[in-house]
Amino acid sequence: MFIKIMQENARFVIKFFGIKITFKNPFVNQLANACCITDIEYFKKQETCFPHPVGIVIAKGVIVGKNCTIFQNVTIGSKDYKTPVIGNSVCIYPNSIIIGDITIGDNCVIGAGAVVTKDVPDNAIVVGNPAKIIKYLDVKSYDN
């Protein structure tokens, strides 16, 4: 089996296909078998973070940039065999759906429950169904 459970600094750590997943809640001690991620090695190379790896579905052919975070119950899917392209340092919060031939820019935040079917420019925060831009991040404030 490719799953290894251990304890590190009073936290449970699971190694799932070589990706180290740390649970902040020490009472979470099992990994749900309800994830469908087609190329886990690709996401490992991209340093994708899955803080709560439950119910995540990522279609084959989806491109995800470096250092992205994908929370639980997220679907990144295809429409008419065309898949999304997600930029670097994107955070996708729980229950979001990103679908179709669209591009999510770098440094974006996809709010919980958002349904994204159109392109999102760099540094945007989108929420809602359908997703709408509510604000732009000031990335200059993070440069130090």
C-alpha angles and dihedrals in degrees: 000000000000096000121094122180121199140153123246124176092344091307128108114243124193124194106208114184089332096311114119111225118188121198115208091202108072090205092066103089107154138062116228115235092219099097122109109193110156102200109026092170090061091054091047090056090048090053091236114179121219104187094177108020099196127124096354115155120188118176123227111268098030111141116214124184128225125296099011123158120215119187130201126303095016120150121201104180148164131252117199087351092300117122136199126261112217121198131223124295095011119158116208113192126209124299094012123146123207113181142168139013096331139126126226110201129227121286095016129151119214107199125227112283095009118153107209117193100148135059118281119208124227118288095013128142112212129188139167141037106311093024117245131185110251100171145352123237117240097227092179089072089062094054111098 
